[in-house]
Amino acid sequence: MKLSLFASGIIGLFIMVSPLSATVPDSVGLSFDTTEHILKVRVFHPVKNTIDHHIAKILVVLNGKEIITQQFNNQTNKGEQDVAYTIIDAKPSDKISVNAICSIFGKKTGILTLPSSNSGSGK
């Protein structure tokens, strides 16, 4: 009985600590080229193994409406996930938000408001 209780305690501790060893994405960097209508996304997410622990999903929202969902099986490299999207409907003063979701635990959001005038690129 004591061994069973001890084993249950160890398993419970392992389950609680597992998400703590995962890293939540550090930040979501966004830039938008208003001439080419290209959104560049760089999610800083340091990991040891890009297959088992990576950015699993990126959601792009334009003015409150989800317009892109992309899922991933691995990460660009051990430090970050890089992607680019063409968003032809984006206009000056629009708000773009990007949600990056970790395959193990956590998420991070980046927000970019496009410049009010067509100046070439908003950052």
C-alpha positions in Angstrom: 0.0 0.0 0.0 2.8 2.4 0.9 4.6 1.6 -2.3 1.5 2.3 -4.4 0.9 5.6 -2.6 4.6 6.6 -3.2 4.4 5.6 -6.9 1.2 7.7 -7.3 2.9 10.6 -5.7 6.0 10.4 -8.0 3.7 10.1 -11.0 1.7 13.1 -9.9 4.8 15.2 -9.3 6.1 14.2 -12.8 2.8 15.3 -14.4 2.9 18.7 -12.6 6.6 19.3 -13.5 6.4 18.3 -17.2 4.7 21.6 -18.3 7.2 23.6 -16.3 10.1 22.2 -18.3 8.4 23.4 -21.5 9.2 27.0 -22.5 6.4 29.4 -23.4 7.2 31.4 -26.6 9.3 34.4 -25.5 8.0 36.9 -28.0 6.3 37.3 -31.3 8.0 39.8 -33.7 5.9 41.2 -36.5 6.7 43.4 -39.5 4.5 44.2 -42.5 5.6 45.4 -45.9 2.7 47.6 -47.0 3.9 47.7 -50.6 4.1 43.9 -51.1 1.4 43.1 -48.4 3.7 40.6 -46.7 3.5 39.9 -43.0 6.7 38.5 -41.5 6.4 36.6 -38.2 9.3 35.5 -36.0 8.4 33.6 -32.9 11.3 33.4 -30.4 10.9 30.0 -28.8 14.1 28.3 -27.6 13.9 24.5 -27.5 16.3 21.5 -27.4 14.4 19.3 -29.9 12.4 20.9 -32.7 10.3 17.8 -33.3 9.0 17.1 -29.8 8.8 20.7 -28.6 8.0 23.4 -31.2 5.5 26.1 -32.2 2.5 23.9 -33.2 0.2 26.6 -34.5 0.1 30.2 -35.7 -3.2 32.1 -36.0 -3.3 35.4 -37.8 -6.1 37.8 -37.0 -6.9 40.9 -39.1 -9.2 43.5 -37.3 -10.6 40.8 -35.1 -11.3 38.2 -37.8 -9.1 35.1 -38.0 -7.8 34.9 -41.5 -4.9 32.3 -41.4 -4.3 29.2 -39.3 -1.2 27.2 -39.9 -0.1 24.1 -38.1 3.5 22.8 -37.7 5.1 19.5 -37.0 8.5 21.0 -36.2 10.1 24.4 -35.8 12.4 26.4 -38.2 15.3 26.0 -35.8 16.1 25.6 -32.1 15.6 29.3 -31.4 12.6 30.4 -33.4 9.8 29.8 -35.9 9.8 32.0 -39.0 6.9 32.4 -41.4 5.7 35.0 -43.9 2.1 35.5 -45.2 0.7 37.6 -48.0 -2.3 39.6 -46.7 -3.8 41.4 -49.6 -6.8 42.8 -47.6 -4.6 44.7 -45.1 -5.0 48.5 -45.2 -3.5 51.4 -43.4 -4.5 51.6 -39.7 -5.5 47.9 -39.7 -4.7 45.8 -36.6 -2.9 42.5 -37.1 -2.5 40.1 -34.2 -0.6 36.8 -34.3 -1.0 34.0 -31.8 1.8 31.4 -31.5 0.9 28.3 -29.6 3.5 25.9 -28.2 3.1 22.1 -28.8 3.6 21.5 -25.1 2.5 24.5 -23.1 1.7 28.1 -23.5 1.1 30.7 -26.1 2.2 34.3 -26.9 0.5 37.1 -28.9 2.1 39.8 -31.0 0.1 42.9 -32.2 0.9 45.3 -35.0 -1.1 48.3 -36.1 -0.3 49.3 -39.7 0.8 52.9 -40.3 -2.0 55.3 -41.3 -0.2 56.3 -44.4 1.2 54.1 -47.2 4.9 54.6 -46.2 6.3 51.4 -47.5 6.7 49.2 -44.3 5.2 49.2 -40.9 7.2 47.7 -38.0 
